[in-house]
């Protein structure tokens, strides 16, 4: 049961990362064509920060596992 829940969590995290990546790319293309709306600008900032935090957490996990 726990394994199934963990697999589902990994699947939805991967889907969220991929979907947000496509949306971030769409926002960047839109930004080149016109000024982003307030909501689009906030989404662009939120997704960028989320990617930075995600990357930092992966790096910290890697460093932590090397230290142990």
One Martini backbone bead per residue (centre of mass of N, CA, C, O) as a GRO file, in nm:
protein
   68
    1UNK     BB    1   0.059   0.062  -0.023
    2UNK     BB    2   0.301   0.258   0.010
    3UNK     BB    3   0.413   0.215  -0.274
    4UNK     BB    4   0.168   0.324  -0.430
    5UNK     BB    5   0.176   0.608  -0.311
    6UNK     BB    6   0.465   0.678  -0.404
    7UNK     BB    7   0.414   0.642  -0.705
    8UNK     BB    8   0.191   0.855  -0.729
    9UNK     BB    9   0.364   1.093  -0.632
   10UNK     BB   10   0.574   1.080  -0.857
   11UNK     BB   11   0.381   1.115  -1.093
   12UNK     BB   12   0.257   1.396  -1.011
   13UNK     BB   13   0.525   1.547  -1.001
   14UNK     BB   14   0.610   1.504  -1.293
   15UNK     BB   15   0.360   1.632  -1.422
   16UNK     BB   16   0.393   1.912  -1.290
   17UNK     BB   17   0.671   1.977  -1.407
   18UNK     BB   18   0.600   1.954  -1.705
   19UNK     BB   19   0.360   2.152  -1.713
   20UNK     BB   20   0.514   2.399  -1.601
   21UNK     BB   21   0.723   2.407  -1.827
   22UNK     BB   22   0.525   2.465  -2.059
   23UNK     BB   23   0.407   2.725  -1.932
   24UNK     BB   24   0.671   2.880  -1.912
   25UNK     BB   25   0.727   2.877  -2.214
   26UNK     BB   26   0.471   3.025  -2.294
   27UNK     BB   27   0.531   3.284  -2.131
   28UNK     BB   28   0.796   3.355  -2.278
   29UNK     BB   29   0.668   3.388  -2.557
   30UNK     BB   30   0.460   3.602  -2.474
   31UNK     BB   31   0.668   3.813  -2.368
   32UNK     BB   32   0.783   3.871  -2.658
   33UNK     BB   33   0.503   3.979  -2.781
   34UNK     BB   34   0.402   4.073  -2.489
   35UNK     BB   35   0.266   4.186  -2.219
   36UNK     BB   36   0.208   4.074  -1.920
   37UNK     BB   37   0.000   4.000  -1.705
   38UNK     BB   38  -0.037   3.985  -1.378
   39UNK     BB   39  -0.091   3.681  -1.360
   40UNK     BB   40   0.138   3.591  -1.548
   41UNK     BB   41   0.369   3.713  -1.384
   42UNK     BB   42   0.317   3.552  -1.124
   43UNK     BB   43   0.347   3.274  -1.252
   44UNK     BB   44   0.634   3.309  -1.352
   45UNK     BB   45   0.758   3.354  -1.071
   46UNK     BB   46   0.651   3.097  -0.928
   47UNK     BB   47   0.780   2.887  -1.118
   48UNK     BB   48   1.071   2.978  -1.092
   49UNK     BB   49   1.093   2.937  -0.786
   50UNK     BB   50   1.015   2.637  -0.786
   51UNK     BB   51   1.257   2.542  -0.956
   52UNK     BB   52   1.477   2.643  -0.764
   53UNK     BB   53   1.386   2.480  -0.515
   54UNK     BB   54   1.400   2.203  -0.646
   55UNK     BB   55   1.701   2.213  -0.716
   56UNK     BB   56   1.803   2.260  -0.428
   57UNK     BB   57   1.686   1.998  -0.304
   58UNK     BB   58   1.850   1.806  -0.479
   59UNK     BB   59   2.129   1.904  -0.396
   60UNK     BB   60   2.097   1.855  -0.089
   61UNK     BB   61   2.045   1.551  -0.109
   62UNK     BB   62   2.313   1.482  -0.244
   63UNK     BB   63   2.497   1.593  -0.023
   64UNK     BB   64   2.378   1.426   0.210
   65UNK     BB   65   2.440   1.143   0.083
   66UNK     BB   66   2.754   1.191   0.070
   67UNK     BB   67   2.798   1.236   0.384
   68UNK     BB   68   2.679   0.936   0.474
   0.00000   0.00000   0.00000
